[in-house]
Amino acid sequence: MTDGRERFDNWAKNYDRSILNPYFNCAHSAIIRALNPKNGMRILDIGCGTGKLLEKIAGIIDSGELVGTDFSEEMIEVARKTRKKEIKFLVSDAMSLDFENESFDAVLNAVSFHHYPEQGRALNEMYRVLKNRGRLYLADHSFDFFPGLAYAMSFAMSFFEGPIKISGKRKMRSMLDRAGFFPLYEKSFGLIGTLYVAEKKGAENG
């Protein structure tokens, strides 16, 4: 984890000028359309980077609480300096979130999940901090075409991004189910991205 944190710390100052931004923006648009942000919502963006997604949401709603976390101190520092002051940014690891149970109406995760070494543990944390019937909006590299391609991409991209794990749709569905989520729908974005929308199981759907 230390090497990964240093890599993102070094990337932070130029992150918003990355050649990957068109893909990130596709993920953000897919999440925002699905989320349909409303006043009064308490929203957590895990792996928020420099906070661009939350700033887009802040431009849509007039009230509520927006919180972004990232394990990179430099990413959070850039977010605090460049984004709207009403957005709260915290350094926190996705595998061990610093929030109480059932704290948020929605949890967002945009093109960050493939970096997590313990993906099941991260999903458990997302489930834990969501309120009953709260929703998860997870957008990441994920697809089912060309068997073996996800593994090959994980191997190839690891030379640039460090150890990563790209999961196919079947694997993602299985992990979400094991974490306790009730699947609502999936939507593709970009060429290799999928948005997963799932709900924390309540008495009616559990």
C-alpha positions as CSV (number, residue, x, y, z in Angstrom):
1,M,0.0,0.0,0.0
2,T,2.9,2.4,0.7
3,D,4.1,2.3,-2.9
4,G,0.6,2.9,-4.2
5,R,0.1,5.8,-1.9
6,E,3.4,7.4,-3.1
7,R,2.4,6.9,-6.7
8,F,-0.8,8.8,-6.2
9,D,0.8,11.5,-4.1
10,N,3.2,12.1,-7.0
11,W,0.3,12.2,-9.5
12,A,-1.8,14.6,-7.5
13,K,-0.6,17.9,-8.9
14,N,-1.1,16.8,-12.5
15,Y,-4.2,14.6,-11.9
16,D,-6.7,17.0,-13.3
17,R,-4.7,17.2,-16.5
18,S,-4.4,13.5,-17.0
19,I,-5.1,12.0,-20.4
20,L,-7.5,9.7,-18.6
21,N,-9.8,12.6,-17.8
22,P,-12.3,11.9,-20.6
23,Y,-12.8,8.4,-19.3
24,F,-13.1,9.7,-15.7
25,N,-15.7,12.2,-16.9
26,C,-17.7,9.4,-18.5
27,A,-17.7,7.6,-15.2
28,H,-18.8,10.8,-13.3
29,S,-21.6,11.4,-15.8
30,A,-22.9,7.9,-15.4
31,I,-22.8,8.1,-11.6
32,I,-24.5,11.5,-11.5
33,R,-27.3,10.4,-13.9
34,A,-28.0,7.3,-11.8
35,L,-27.7,9.2,-8.5
36,N,-29.9,12.1,-9.5
37,P,-28.7,14.1,-6.5
38,K,-31.3,15.7,-4.3
39,N,-31.1,18.4,-1.5
40,G,-30.4,17.0,1.9
41,M,-28.5,13.9,0.8
42,R,-25.4,12.8,2.7
43,I,-23.0,11.5,0.1
44,L,-19.6,9.8,0.4
45,D,-17.2,9.5,-2.5
46,I,-14.5,6.9,-1.7
47,G,-11.3,7.3,-3.7
48,C,-12.3,10.8,-4.5
49,G,-8.9,11.9,-5.9
50,T,-8.9,15.7,-6.3
51,G,-12.7,15.9,-5.7
52,K,-13.9,16.7,-9.1
53,L,-17.0,14.4,-8.9
54,L,-18.2,15.9,-5.7
55,E,-17.7,19.4,-7.0
56,K,-20.0,18.5,-9.9
57,I,-22.6,17.3,-7.5
58,A,-22.2,20.4,-5.3
59,G,-23.2,22.4,-8.4
60,I,-26.5,20.5,-8.6
61,I,-27.8,20.5,-5.1
62,D,-28.2,23.4,-2.6
63,S,-28.1,21.5,0.7
64,G,-26.8,18.2,2.1
65,E,-23.4,16.9,3.1
66,L,-20.7,15.9,0.6
67,V,-17.7,14.0,1.9
68,G,-14.7,12.7,-0.1
69,T,-12.0,10.3,1.1
70,D,-8.7,9.2,-0.5
71,F,-5.7,7.4,0.9
72,S,-3.4,9.9,-0.8
73,E,-2.7,12.9,1.4
74,E,-1.5,14.9,-1.6
75,M,-4.8,14.2,-3.5
76,I,-6.8,15.4,-0.5
77,E,-4.6,18.5,-0.1
78,V,-5.2,19.4,-3.8
79,A,-9.0,18.8,-3.3
80,R,-9.1,21.1,-0.2
81,K,-7.3,23.8,-2.1
82,T,-9.2,23.7,-5.3
83,R,-12.8,22.5,-4.6
84,K,-15.7,24.3,-2.9
85,K,-15.2,24.9,0.8
86,E,-18.4,23.2,1.8
87,I,-17.2,19.8,0.6
88,K,-15.4,17.9,3.4
89,F,-12.2,16.0,2.3
90,L,-10.6,13.4,4.6
91,V,-7.6,11.0,4.3
92,S,-9.0,7.6,4.8
93,D,-8.4,4.1,3.5
94,A,-11.2,2.4,1.6
95,M,-10.6,-0.8,3.6
96,S,-11.0,0.9,6.9
97,L,-13.3,3.9,6.7
98,D,-13.4,6.4,9.6
99,F,-17.2,6.7,9.8
100,E,-19.9,5.2,12.0
101,N,-22.3,2.6,10.7
102,E,-25.3,3.8,8.6
103,S,-23.9,7.3,8.0
104,F,-24.6,8.0,4.3
105,D,-27.5,7.9,1.9
106,A,-25.2,7.2,-1.0
107,V,-21.7,5.9,-1.5
108,L,-19.8,6.7,-4.7
109,N,-16.7,5.0,-6.1
110,A,-15.4,6.2,-9.5
111,V,-12.6,4.3,-11.3
112,S,-10.8,3.5,-8.1
113,F,-12.0,0.0,-7.1
114,H,-9.4,-1.9,-9.3
115,H,-6.6,-0.4,-7.1
116,Y,-7.9,-2.0,-3.9
117,P,-5.9,-5.0,-2.7
118,E,-8.8,-6.3,-0.6
119,Q,-11.9,-5.6,-2.7
120,G,-14.2,-7.7,-0.6
121,R,-13.2,-5.8,2.5
122,A,-13.7,-2.5,0.8
123,L,-17.3,-3.5,-0.3
124,N,-18.0,-4.5,3.3
125,E,-17.0,-1.1,4.5
126,M,-19.1,0.6,1.8
127,Y,-22.1,-1.5,3.0
128,R,-21.4,-0.7,6.7
129,V,-21.4,3.1,6.3
130,L,-24.5,3.1,4.1
131,K,-27.9,3.7,5.7
132,N,-30.6,1.1,5.4
133,R,-31.8,1.1,1.8
134,G,-28.9,3.4,0.9
135,R,-27.3,3.0,-2.5
136,L,-23.8,2.2,-3.9
137,Y,-22.8,3.7,-7.2
138,L,-19.6,1.9,-8.3
139,A,-18.0,2.7,-11.7
140,D,-14.9,0.9,-12.7
141,H,-13.1,-1.1,-15.5
142,S,-15.4,-4.2,-15.7
143,F,-16.6,-6.2,-18.8
144,D,-17.3,-9.7,-19.9
145,F,-16.2,-9.6,-23.6
146,F,-13.0,-11.5,-24.6
147,P,-12.4,-14.0,-21.8
148,G,-9.0,-13.4,-20.2
149,L,-8.8,-9.8,-21.3
150,A,-9.5,-8.4,-17.8
151,Y,-6.6,-10.5,-16.4
152,A,-4.3,-9.5,-19.3
153,M,-5.2,-5.8,-18.7
154,S,-4.6,-6.1,-15.0
155,F,-1.1,-7.6,-15.7
156,A,-0.2,-5.0,-18.3
157,M,-1.5,-2.0,-16.4
158,S,0.3,-3.1,-13.2
159,F,3.6,-1.9,-14.8
160,F,2.2,1.7,-14.8
161,E,-0.2,1.7,-11.9
162,G,1.2,-0.9,-9.5
163,P,-0.7,-4.1,-8.6
164,I,-4.3,-3.8,-9.7
165,K,-7.2,-6.2,-10.1
166,I,-9.8,-5.7,-12.9
167,S,-12.9,-7.8,-12.3
168,G,-15.4,-9.1,-14.9
169,K,-19.1,-8.5,-14.4
170,R,-19.8,-12.0,-13.1
171,K,-17.1,-11.5,-10.4
172,M,-18.3,-8.1,-9.5
173,R,-21.9,-9.3,-9.1
174,S,-20.7,-12.1,-6.8
175,M,-18.6,-9.8,-4.6
176,L,-21.5,-7.3,-4.3
177,D,-23.8,-10.2,-3.3
178,R,-21.4,-11.5,-0.7
179,A,-21.1,-8.0,0.8
180,G,-24.9,-8.0,1.2
181,F,-25.9,-5.7,-1.6
182,F,-29.1,-6.0,-3.6
183,P,-28.3,-5.3,-7.3
184,L,-30.5,-2.7,-9.1
185,Y,-28.9,-2.4,-12.5
186,E,-25.7,-2.1,-14.5
187,K,-24.8,0.4,-17.2
188,S,-21.7,0.4,-19.5
189,F,-19.7,3.6,-20.1
190,G,-16.7,4.2,-22.2
191,L,-15.3,1.1,-23.8
192,I,-14.4,-1.0,-20.8
193,G,-16.4,0.6,-17.9
194,T,-19.5,-0.6,-16.0
195,L,-21.5,1.3,-13.4
196,Y,-23.0,-0.9,-10.8
197,V,-25.9,0.4,-8.8
198,A,-26.8,-1.6,-5.7
199,E,-28.8,-1.1,-2.6
200,K,-28.1,-2.0,1.0
201,K,-30.5,-4.8,1.8
202,G,-33.5,-4.0,4.0
203,A,-36.2,-6.2,5.4
204,E,-38.2,-5.8,2.2
205,N,-35.5,-6.9,-0.2
206,G,-33.2,-9.0,2.0
